[in-house]
Amino acid sequence: MYDLGDIVEMRKPHACQANRWEIIRMGMDIKIKCTKCGHIVMLPRREFNKKIKKILEKKGE
Ligand SMILES: [Zn+2]
C-alpha cells in the first residue's frame, strides 16, 4: 500500500516524460508531484488507485 512520501509510477508518464511522482498529500484526494518538473496533480483517491502502476520507493528506504 502506498503512503505519504512514497515515490510512485503511474500508468501514463507525465508530459515531461518522467514517470516518478512523490505523494505529497493523502486524504479524500491525493496530491502527487512530478519529481522531474515539479508539476502537481490532485486526484480523487479512487481515481488515483486506478492510475497508479507501482510503488518505486517507500519513504525512508
Ligand atoms: Zn513532469
N, CA, C, O and the ligand as a Tripos MOL2 file, in Angstrom:
@<TRIPOS>MOLECULE
protein
  245   243    62     0     0
PROTEIN
NO_CHARGES

@<TRIPOS>ATOM
      1 N           0.8340   -1.1970    0.0000 N.3       1 MET1
      2 CA          0.0000    0.0000    0.0000 C.3       1 MET1
      3 C           0.8750    1.2560    0.0000 C.2       1 MET1
      4 O           1.9000    1.3090    0.6790 O.2       1 MET1
      5 N           0.4700    2.2360   -0.7470 N.am      2 TYR2
      6 CA          1.2200    3.4870   -0.8290 C.3       2 TYR2
      7 C           1.0010    4.3530    0.4030 C.2       2 TYR2
      8 O           0.0240    4.1950    1.1360 O.2       2 TYR2
      9 N           1.9250    5.2580    0.6050 N.am      3 ASP3
     10 CA          1.8690    6.1310    1.7700 C.3       3 ASP3
     11 C           2.4430    7.5010    1.4280 C.2       3 ASP3
     12 O           3.0790    7.6850    0.3900 O.2       3 ASP3
     13 N           2.2090    8.4420    2.3070 N.am      4 LEU4
     14 CA          2.7450    9.7870    2.1240 C.3       4 LEU4
     15 C           4.2780    9.7350    1.9910 C.2       4 LEU4
     16 O           4.9570    9.0740    2.7760 O.2       4 LEU4
     17 N           4.8010   10.4380    0.9910 N.am      5 GLY5
     18 CA          6.2470   10.4950    0.8050 C.3       5 GLY5
     19 C           6.8080    9.4230   -0.1150 C.2       5 GLY5
     20 O           7.9730    9.4880   -0.5080 O.2       5 GLY5
     21 N           5.9870    8.4340   -0.4620 N.am      6 ASP6
     22 CA          6.4540    7.3840   -1.3780 C.3       6 ASP6
     23 C           6.6140    7.9410   -2.7860 C.2       6 ASP6
     24 O           5.9670    8.9200   -3.1580 O.2       6 ASP6
     25 N           7.4850    7.3030   -3.5610 N.am      7 ILE7
     26 CA          7.6540    7.6400   -4.9690 C.3       7 ILE7
     27 C           6.9430    6.5620   -5.7770 C.2       7 ILE7
     28 O           7.1980    5.3710   -5.6040 O.2       7 ILE7
     29 N           6.0520    6.9930   -6.6570 N.am      8 VAL8
     30 CA          5.2400    6.0200   -7.4020 C.3       8 VAL8
     31 C           5.3470    6.2280   -8.9110 C.2       8 VAL8
     32 O           5.6980    7.3020   -9.3980 O.2       8 VAL8
     33 N           5.0310    5.1600   -9.6190 N.am      9 GLU9
     34 CA          4.9490    5.2170  -11.0750 C.3       9 GLU9
     35 C           3.4730    5.1230  -11.4500 C.2       9 GLU9
     36 O           2.7270    4.3260  -10.8800 O.2       9 GLU9
     37 N           3.0540    5.9550  -12.4240 N.am     10 MET10
     38 CA          1.6700    5.9470  -12.8540 C.3      10 MET10
     39 C           1.5400    5.2030  -14.1930 C.2      10 MET10
     40 O           2.5360    4.9380  -14.8670 O.2      10 MET10
     41 N           0.3140    4.8770  -14.5570 N.am     11 ARG11
     42 CA          0.1200    4.1360  -15.8120 C.3      11 ARG11
     43 C           0.5750    4.9480  -17.0290 C.2      11 ARG11
     44 O           1.0380    4.3980  -18.0280 O.2      11 ARG11
     45 N           0.4300    6.2710  -16.9160 N.am     12 LYS12
     46 CA          0.8840    7.1510  -18.0020 C.3      12 LYS12
     47 C           1.9680    8.0670  -17.4810 C.2      12 LYS12
     48 O           1.8180    8.6350  -16.4000 O.2      12 LYS12
     49 N           3.0600    8.2290  -18.2180 N.am     13 PRO13
     50 CA          4.0790    9.1870  -17.7750 C.3      13 PRO13
     51 C           3.5530   10.6150  -17.8630 C.2      13 PRO13
     52 O           2.5750   10.8870  -18.5600 O.2      13 PRO13
     53 N           4.2090   11.5160  -17.1540 N.am     14 HIS14
     54 CA          3.8360   12.9240  -17.2390 C.3      14 HIS14
     55 C           4.2410   13.4760  -18.6080 C.2      14 HIS14
     56 O           5.0430   12.8600  -19.3090 O.2      14 HIS14
     57 N           3.7060   14.6010  -18.9820 N.am     15 ALA15
     58 CA          4.0150   15.2480  -20.2620 C.3      15 ALA15
     59 C           5.5070   15.5400  -20.4060 C.2      15 ALA15
     60 O           6.0090   15.6220  -21.5260 O.2      15 ALA15
     61 N           6.2190   15.6980  -19.2980 N.am     16 CYS16
     62 CA          7.6560   15.9710  -19.3450 C.3      16 CYS16
     63 C           8.4640   14.6900  -19.5360 C.2      16 CYS16
     64 O           9.6940   14.7210  -19.5190 O.2      16 CYS16
     65 N           7.7790   13.5700  -19.7170 N.am     17 GLN17
     66 CA          8.3800   12.2400  -19.9840 C.3      17 GLN17
     67 C           8.8190   11.4920  -18.7380 C.2      17 GLN17
     68 O           9.1480   10.3080  -18.8100 O.2      17 GLN17
     69 N           8.8280   12.1660  -17.5990 N.am     18 ALA18
     70 CA          9.2170   11.4580  -16.3700 C.3      18 ALA18
     71 C           8.0280   10.6440  -15.8720 C.2      18 ALA18
     72 O           6.8730   10.9680  -16.1480 O.2      18 ALA18
     73 N           8.3310    9.5950  -15.1430 N.am     19 ASN19
     74 CA          7.2460    8.8380  -14.5190 C.3      19 ASN19
     75 C           7.6330    8.4570  -13.0990 C.2      19 ASN19
     76 O           7.6180    7.2890  -12.7110 O.2      19 ASN19
     77 N           7.9760    9.4750  -12.3520 N.am     20 ARG20
     78 CA          8.2970    9.3340  -10.9260 C.3      20 ARG20
     79 C           7.5560   10.4360  -10.1980 C.2      20 ARG20
     80 O           7.8260   11.6190  -10.4050 O.2      20 ARG20
     81 N           6.6430   10.0570   -9.3660 N.am     21 TRP21
     82 CA          5.8210   11.0220   -8.6490 C.3      21 TRP21
     83 C           5.9400   10.8060   -7.1490 C.2      21 TRP21
     84 O           5.9530    9.6750   -6.6650 O.2      21 TRP21
     85 N           6.0280   11.9110   -6.4300 N.am     22 GLU22
     86 CA          6.0460   11.8120   -4.9780 C.3      22 GLU22
     87 C           4.6570   12.1080   -4.4360 C.2      22 GLU22
     88 O           4.0130   13.0710   -4.8520 O.2      22 GLU22
     89 N           4.2030   11.2890   -3.5170 N.am     23 ILE23
     90 CA          2.9030   11.5360   -2.8780 C.3      23 ILE23
     91 C           3.1050   12.6080   -1.8130 C.2      23 ILE23
     92 O           3.8170   12.3940   -0.8310 O.2      23 ILE23
     93 N           2.4740   13.7600   -2.0150 N.am     24 ILE24
     94 CA          2.7060   14.8710   -1.0970 C.3      24 ILE24
     95 C           1.4890   15.1870   -0.2260 C.2      24 ILE24
     96 O           1.5860   15.9760    0.7140 O.2      24 ILE24
     97 N           0.3630   14.5840   -0.5300 N.am     25 ARG25
     98 CA         -0.7920   14.7520    0.3490 C.3      25 ARG25
     99 C          -1.7100   13.5540    0.2100 C.2      25 ARG25
    100 O          -1.9500   13.0720   -0.8970 O.2      25 ARG25
    101 N          -2.2200   13.0770    1.3230 N.am     26 MET26
    102 CA         -3.1860   11.9920    1.2840 C.3      26 MET26
    103 C          -4.4080   12.3710    2.0850 C.2      26 MET26
    104 O          -4.3090   12.8520    3.2140 O.2      26 MET26
    105 N          -5.5590   12.1500    1.4880 N.am     27 GLY27
    106 CA         -6.8190   12.4310    2.1500 C.3      27 GLY27
    107 C          -7.9070   11.8860    1.2540 C.2      27 GLY27
    108 O          -7.7390   10.8250    0.6510 O.2      27 GLY27
    109 N          -9.0100   12.5850    1.1540 N.am     28 MET28
    110 CA        -10.0380   12.2120    0.1890 C.3      28 MET28
    111 C          -9.4450   12.2990   -1.2140 C.2      28 MET28
    112 O          -9.7400   11.4990   -2.1010 O.2      28 MET28
    113 N          -8.5960   13.3080   -1.3670 N.am     29 ASP29
    114 CA         -7.8600   13.4810   -2.6200 C.3      29 ASP29
    115 C          -6.3980   13.2040   -2.3470 C.2      29 ASP29
    116 O          -5.9020   13.3700   -1.2330 O.2      29 ASP29
    117 N          -5.7300   12.7780   -3.3940 N.am     30 ILE30
    118 CA         -4.3030   12.5100   -3.2740 C.3      30 ILE30
    119 C          -3.5600   13.4610   -4.1950 C.2      30 ILE30
    120 O          -3.9090   13.6150   -5.3650 O.2      30 ILE30
    121 N          -2.5340   14.0960   -3.6520 N.am     31 LYS31
    122 CA         -1.7320   15.0290   -4.4410 C.3      31 LYS31
    123 C          -0.3860   14.3820   -4.7150 C.2      31 LYS31
    124 O           0.2790   13.8760   -3.8110 O.2      31 LYS31
    125 N           0.0000   14.4110   -5.9900 N.am     32 ILE32
    126 CA          1.3080   13.8800   -6.3550 C.3      32 ILE32
    127 C           2.0880   14.9520   -7.0980 C.2      32 ILE32
    128 O           1.5250   15.7800   -7.8140 O.2      32 ILE32
    129 N           3.4040   14.9100   -6.9050 N.am     33 LYS33
    130 CA          4.2770   15.8940   -7.5410 C.3      33 LYS33
    131 C           5.2590   15.1700   -8.4430 C.2      33 LYS33
    132 O           5.9160   14.2160   -8.0230 O.2      33 LYS33
    133 N           5.3560   15.6270   -9.6850 N.am     34 CYS34
    134 CA          6.3230   15.0710  -10.6280 C.3      34 CYS34
    135 C           7.7230   15.4010  -10.1030 C.2      34 CYS34
    136 O           8.0370   16.5620   -9.8430 O.2      34 CYS34
    137 N           8.5580   14.3720   -9.9490 N.am     35 THR35
    138 CA          9.8810   14.6130   -9.3550 C.3      35 THR35
    139 C          10.8440   15.2690  -10.3370 C.2      35 THR35
    140 O          11.9110   15.7380   -9.9420 O.2      35 THR35
    141 N          10.4720   15.3050  -11.6110 N.am     36 LYS36
    142 CA         11.3530   15.9530  -12.5880 C.3      36 LYS36
    143 C          11.0420   17.4460  -12.7330 C.2      36 LYS36
    144 O          11.9320   18.2880  -12.6120 O.2      36 LYS36
    145 N           9.7590   17.7640  -12.9950 N.am     37 CYS37
    146 CA          9.4400   19.1650  -13.3000 C.3      37 CYS37
    147 C           8.6850   19.8710  -12.1720 C.2      37 CYS37
    148 O           8.4720   21.0820  -12.2350 O.2      37 CYS37
    149 N           8.2820   19.1260  -11.1480 N.am     38 GLY38
    150 CA          7.6260   19.7560  -10.0120 C.3      38 GLY38
    151 C           6.1350   20.0080  -10.1810 C.2      38 GLY38
    152 O           5.4950   20.5780   -9.2980 O.2      38 GLY38
    153 N           5.5760   19.5820  -11.3190 N.am     39 HIS39
    154 CA          4.1470   19.7470  -11.5670 C.3      39 HIS39
    155 C           3.3370   18.9370  -10.5500 C.2      39 HIS39
    156 O           3.6710   17.7930  -10.2440 O.2      39 HIS39
    157 N           2.2730   19.5470  -10.0350 N.am     40 ILE40
    158 CA          1.4510   18.8810   -9.0260 C.3      40 ILE40
    159 C           0.0850   18.5240   -9.6070 C.2      40 ILE40
    160 O          -0.5540   19.3360  -10.2760 O.2      40 ILE40
    161 N          -0.3430   17.3030   -9.3400 N.am     41 VAL41
    162 CA         -1.6490   16.8320   -9.8010 C.3      41 VAL41
    163 C          -2.4320   16.3550   -8.5810 C.2      41 VAL41
    164 O          -1.8910   15.6900   -7.6970 O.2      41 VAL41
    165 N          -3.7170   16.7080   -8.5520 N.am     42 MET42
    166 CA         -4.5710   16.2280   -7.4730 C.3      42 MET42
    167 C          -5.6260   15.3020   -8.0620 C.2      42 MET42
    168 O          -6.2860   15.6400   -9.0450 O.2      42 MET42
    169 N          -5.7750   14.1400   -7.4540 N.am     43 LEU43
    170 CA         -6.7240   13.1450   -7.9470 C.3      43 LEU43
    171 C          -7.5710   12.6280   -6.7880 C.2      43 LEU43
    172 O          -7.0760   12.4570   -5.6740 O.2      43 LEU43
    173 N          -8.8640   12.3780   -7.0630 N.am     44 PRO44
    174 CA         -9.6450   11.6870   -6.0320 C.3      44 PRO44
    175 C          -8.9950   10.3230   -5.7860 C.2      44 PRO44
    176 O          -8.4630    9.7180   -6.7160 O.2      44 PRO44
    177 N          -9.0310    9.8410   -4.5570 N.am     45 ARG45
    178 CA         -8.3470    8.6090   -4.1930 C.3      45 ARG45
    179 C          -8.7300    7.4300   -5.1100 C.2      45 ARG45
    180 O          -7.8780    6.6290   -5.4960 O.2      45 ARG45
    181 N         -10.0110    7.3440   -5.4450 N.am     46 ARG46
    182 CA        -10.4700    6.2290   -6.2730 C.3      46 ARG46
    183 C          -9.8160    6.2510   -7.6560 C.2      46 ARG46
    184 O          -9.4560    5.2170   -8.2190 O.2      46 ARG46
    185 N          -9.6810    7.4730   -8.1770 N.am     47 GLU47
    186 CA         -9.0490    7.6130   -9.4850 C.3      47 GLU47
    187 C          -7.5480    7.3270   -9.3890 C.2      47 GLU47
    188 O          -6.9630    6.6910  -10.2660 O.2      47 GLU47
    189 N          -6.9490    7.8030   -8.3190 N.am     48 PHE48
    190 CA         -5.5240    7.5370   -8.1010 C.3      48 PHE48
    191 C          -5.2720    6.0310   -8.0460 C.2      48 PHE48
    192 O          -4.3060    5.5360   -8.6260 O.2      48 PHE48
    193 N          -6.1430    5.3110   -7.3490 N.am     49 ASN49
    194 CA         -5.9870    3.8530   -7.2320 C.3      49 ASN49
    195 C          -6.0210    3.1730   -8.5920 C.2      49 ASN49
    196 O          -5.3800    2.1420   -8.7940 O.2      49 ASN49
    197 N          -6.7680    3.7500   -9.5180 N.am     50 LYS50
    198 CA         -6.8490    3.1760  -10.8680 C.3      50 LYS50
    199 C          -5.6280    3.5360  -11.6910 C.2      50 LYS50
    200 O          -5.2120    2.7720  -12.5630 O.2      50 LYS50
    201 N          -5.0470    4.7070  -11.4150 N.am     51 LYS51
    202 CA         -3.9640    5.2090  -12.2640 C.3      51 LYS51
    203 C          -2.5640    4.8600  -11.7900 C.2      51 LYS51
    204 O          -1.6030    4.9640  -12.5530 O.2      51 LYS51
    205 N          -2.4440    4.4500  -10.5470 N.am     52 ILE52
    206 CA         -1.1090    4.0960  -10.0500 C.3      52 ILE52
    207 C          -0.6870    2.7620  -10.6650 C.2      52 ILE52
    208 O          -1.4940    1.8450  -10.8170 O.2      52 ILE52
    209 N           0.5950    2.6780  -11.0130 N.am     53 LYS53
    210 CA          1.1010    1.4210  -11.5700 C.3      53 LYS53
    211 C           1.8480    0.6430  -10.4940 C.2      53 LYS53
    212 O           1.5540   -0.5210  -10.2230 O.2      53 LYS53
    213 N           2.8210    1.3200   -9.8910 N.am     54 LYS54
    214 CA          3.5360    0.6460   -8.7990 C.3      54 LYS54
    215 C           4.2720    1.6540   -7.9270 C.2      54 LYS54
    216 O           4.4600    2.8130   -8.2960 O.2      54 LYS54
    217 N           4.6770    1.1770   -6.7740 N.am     55 ILE55
    218 CA          5.4750    1.9910   -5.8650 C.3      55 ILE55
    219 C           6.9380    1.7500   -6.2050 C.2      55 ILE55
    220 O           7.4010    0.6100   -6.2340 O.2      55 ILE55
    221 N           7.6570    2.8310   -6.4610 N.am     56 LEU56
    222 CA          9.0740    2.7030   -6.8090 C.3      56 LEU56
    223 C           9.9540    2.7330   -5.5540 C.2      56 LEU56
    224 O          10.9110    1.9690   -5.4330 O.2      56 LEU56
    225 N           9.6160    3.6130   -4.6400 N.am     57 GLU57
    226 CA         10.4110    3.7560   -3.4080 C.3      57 GLU57
    227 C           9.4980    4.0490   -2.2510 C.2      57 GLU57
    228 O           8.6230    4.9120   -2.3270 O.2      57 GLU57
    229 N           9.7150    3.3130   -1.1680 N.am     58 LYS58
    230 CA          8.9960    3.6480    0.0480 C.3      58 LYS58
    231 C           9.7730    4.7450    0.7650 C.2      58 LYS58
    232 O          11.0040    4.7670    0.7490 O.2      58 LYS58
    233 N           9.0390    5.6420    1.3860 N.am     59 LYS59
    234 CA          9.6970    6.7230    2.0980 C.3      59 LYS59
    235 C          10.6290    6.1640    3.1720 C.2      59 LYS59
    236 O          10.2590    5.2760    3.9400 O.2      59 LYS59
    237 N          11.8460    6.7070    3.2060 N.am     60 GLY60
    238 CA         12.7750    6.2980    4.2510 C.3      60 GLY60
    239 C          13.5260    5.0190    3.9710 C.2      60 GLY60
    240 O          14.2410    4.5240    4.8430 O.2      60 GLY60
    241 N          13.3860    4.4700    2.7780 N.am     61 GLU61
    242 CA         14.1400    3.2470    2.4390 C.3      61 GLU61
    243 C          15.2260    3.5570    1.4360 C.2      61 GLU61
    244 O          15.9650    2.6610    1.0280 O.2      61 GLU61
    245 ZN          6.7810   16.3550  -15.0730 Zn       62 ZN62
@<TRIPOS>BOND
     1     1     2 1
     2     2     3 1
     3     3     4 2
     4     3     5 am
     5     5     6 1
     6     6     7 1
     7     7     8 2
     8     7     9 am
     9     9    10 1
    10    10    11 1
    11    11    12 2
    12    11    13 am
    13    13    14 1
    14    14    15 1
    15    15    16 2
    16    15    17 am
    17    17    18 1
    18    18    19 1
    19    19    20 2
    20    19    21 am
    21    21    22 1
    22    22    23 1
    23    23    24 2
    24    23    25 am
    25    25    26 1
    26    26    27 1
    27    27    28 2
    28    27    29 am
    29    29    30 1
    30    30    31 1
    31    31    32 2
    32    31    33 am
    33    33    34 1
    34    34    35 1
    35    35    36 2
    36    35    37 am
    37    37    38 1
    38    38    39 1
    39    39    40 2
    40    39    41 am
    41    41    42 1
    42    42    43 1
    43    43    44 2
    44    43    45 am
    45    45    46 1
    46    46    47 1
    47    47    48 2
    48    47    49 am
    49    49    50 1
    50    50    51 1
    51    51    52 2
    52    51    53 am
    53    53    54 1
    54    54    55 1
    55    55    56 2
    56    55    57 am
    57    57    58 1
    58    58    59 1
    59    59    60 2
    60    59    61 am
    61    61    62 1
    62    62    63 1
    63    63    64 2
    64    63    65 am
    65    65    66 1
    66    66    67 1
    67    67    68 2
    68    67    69 am
    69    69    70 1
    70    70    71 1
    71    71    72 2
    72    71    73 am
    73    73    74 1
    74    74    75 1
    75    75    76 2
    76    75    77 am
    77    77    78 1
    78    78    79 1
    79    79    80 2
    80    79    81 am
    81    81    82 1
    82    82    83 1
    83    83    84 2
    84    83    85 am
    85    85    86 1
    86    86    87 1
    87    87    88 2
    88    87    89 am
    89    89    90 1
    90    90    91 1
    91    91    92 2
    92    91    93 am
    93    93    94 1
    94    94    95 1
    95    95    96 2
    96    95    97 am
    97    97    98 1
    98    98    99 1
    99    99   100 2
   100    99   101 am
   101   101   102 1
   102   102   103 1
   103   103   104 2
   104   103   105 am
   105   105   106 1
   106   106   107 1
   107   107   108 2
   108   107   109 am
   109   109   110 1
   110   110   111 1
   111   111   112 2
   112   111   113 am
   113   113   114 1
   114   114   115 1
   115   115   116 2
   116   115   117 am
   117   117   118 1
   118   118   119 1
   119   119   120 2
   120   119   121 am
   121   121   122 1
   122   122   123 1
   123   123   124 2
   124   123   125 am
   125   125   126 1
   126   126   127 1
   127   127   128 2
   128   127   129 am
   129   129   130 1
   130   130   131 1
   131   131   132 2
   132   131   133 am
   133   133   134 1
   134   134   135 1
   135   135   136 2
   136   135   137 am
   137   137   138 1
   138   138   139 1
   139   139   140 2
   140   139   141 am
   141   141   142 1
   142   142   143 1
   143   143   144 2
   144   143   145 am
   145   145   146 1
   146   146   147 1
   147   147   148 2
   148   147   149 am
   149   149   150 1
   150   150   151 1
   151   151   152 2
   152   151   153 am
   153   153   154 1
   154   154   155 1
   155   155   156 2
   156   155   157 am
   157   157   158 1
   158   158   159 1
   159   159   160 2
   160   159   161 am
   161   161   162 1
   162   162   163 1
   163   163   164 2
   164   163   165 am
   165   165   166 1
   166   166   167 1
   167   167   168 2
   168   167   169 am
   169   169   170 1
   170   170   171 1
   171   171   172 2
   172   171   173 am
   173   173   174 1
   174   174   175 1
   175   175   176 2
   176   175   177 am
   177   177   178 1
   178   178   179 1
   179   179   180 2
   180   179   181 am
   181   181   182 1
   182   182   183 1
   183   183   184 2
   184   183   185 am
   185   185   186 1
   186   186   187 1
   187   187   188 2
   188   187   189 am
   189   189   190 1
   190   190   191 1
   191   191   192 2
   192   191   193 am
   193   193   194 1
   194   194   195 1
   195   195   196 2
   196   195   197 am
   197   197   198 1
   198   198   199 1
   199   199   200 2
   200   199   201 am
   201   201   202 1
   202   202   203 1
   203   203   204 2
   204   203   205 am
   205   205   206 1
   206   206   207 1
   207   207   208 2
   208   207   209 am
   209   209   210 1
   210   210   211 1
   211   211   212 2
   212   211   213 am
   213   213   214 1
   214   214   215 1
   215   215   216 2
   216   215   217 am
   217   217   218 1
   218   218   219 1
   219   219   220 2
   220   219   221 am
   221   221   222 1
   222   222   223 1
   223   223   224 2
   224   223   225 am
   225   225   226 1
   226   226   227 1
   227   227   228 2
   228   227   229 am
   229   229   230 1
   230   230   231 1
   231   231   232 2
   232   231   233 am
   233   233   234 1
   234   234   235 1
   235   235   236 2
   236   235   237 am
   237   237   238 1
   238   238   239 1
   239   239   240 2
   240   239   241 am
   241   241   242 1
   242   242   243 1
   243   243   244 2
@<TRIPOS>SUBSTRUCTURE
     1 MET1         2 RESIDUE 1 A MET
     2 TYR2         6 RESIDUE 1 A TYR
     3 ASP3        10 RESIDUE 1 A ASP
     4 LEU4        14 RESIDUE 1 A LEU
     5 GLY5        18 RESIDUE 1 A GLY
     6 ASP6        22 RESIDUE 1 A ASP
     7 ILE7        26 RESIDUE 1 A ILE
     8 VAL8        30 RESIDUE 1 A VAL
     9 GLU9        34 RESIDUE 1 A GLU
    10 MET10       38 RESIDUE 1 A MET
    11 ARG11       42 RESIDUE 1 A ARG
    12 LYS12       46 RESIDUE 1 A LYS
    13 PRO13       50 RESIDUE 1 A PRO
    14 HIS14       54 RESIDUE 1 A HIS
    15 ALA15       58 RESIDUE 1 A ALA
    16 CYS16       62 RESIDUE 1 A CYS
    17 GLN17       66 RESIDUE 1 A GLN
    18 ALA18       70 RESIDUE 1 A ALA
    19 ASN19       74 RESIDUE 1 A ASN
    20 ARG20       78 RESIDUE 1 A ARG
    21 TRP21       82 RESIDUE 1 A TRP
    22 GLU22       86 RESIDUE 1 A GLU
    23 ILE23       90 RESIDUE 1 A ILE
    24 ILE24       94 RESIDUE 1 A ILE
    25 ARG25       98 RESIDUE 1 A ARG
    26 MET26      102 RESIDUE 1 A MET
    27 GLY27      106 RESIDUE 1 A GLY
    28 MET28      110 RESIDUE 1 A MET
    29 ASP29      114 RESIDUE 1 A ASP
    30 ILE30      118 RESIDUE 1 A ILE
    31 LYS31      122 RESIDUE 1 A LYS
    32 ILE32      126 RESIDUE 1 A ILE
    33 LYS33      130 RESIDUE 1 A LYS
    34 CYS34      134 RESIDUE 1 A CYS
    35 THR35      138 RESIDUE 1 A THR
    36 LYS36      142 RESIDUE 1 A LYS
    37 CYS37      146 RESIDUE 1 A CYS
    38 GLY38      150 RESIDUE 1 A GLY
    39 HIS39      154 RESIDUE 1 A HIS
    40 ILE40      158 RESIDUE 1 A ILE
    41 VAL41      162 RESIDUE 1 A VAL
    42 MET42      166 RESIDUE 1 A MET
    43 LEU43      170 RESIDUE 1 A LEU
    44 PRO44      174 RESIDUE 1 A PRO
    45 ARG45      178 RESIDUE 1 A ARG
    46 ARG46      182 RESIDUE 1 A ARG
    47 GLU47      186 RESIDUE 1 A GLU
    48 PHE48      190 RESIDUE 1 A PHE
    49 ASN49      194 RESIDUE 1 A ASN
    50 LYS50      198 RESIDUE 1 A LYS
    51 LYS51      202 RESIDUE 1 A LYS
    52 ILE52      206 RESIDUE 1 A ILE
    53 LYS53      210 RESIDUE 1 A LYS
    54 LYS54      214 RESIDUE 1 A LYS
    55 ILE55      218 RESIDUE 1 A ILE
    56 LEU56      222 RESIDUE 1 A LEU
    57 GLU57      226 RESIDUE 1 A GLU
    58 LYS58      230 RESIDUE 1 A LYS
    59 LYS59      234 RESIDUE 1 A LYS
    60 GLY60      238 RESIDUE 1 A GLY
    61 GLU61      242 RESIDUE 1 A GLU
    62 ZN62       245 GROUP 0 **** ****
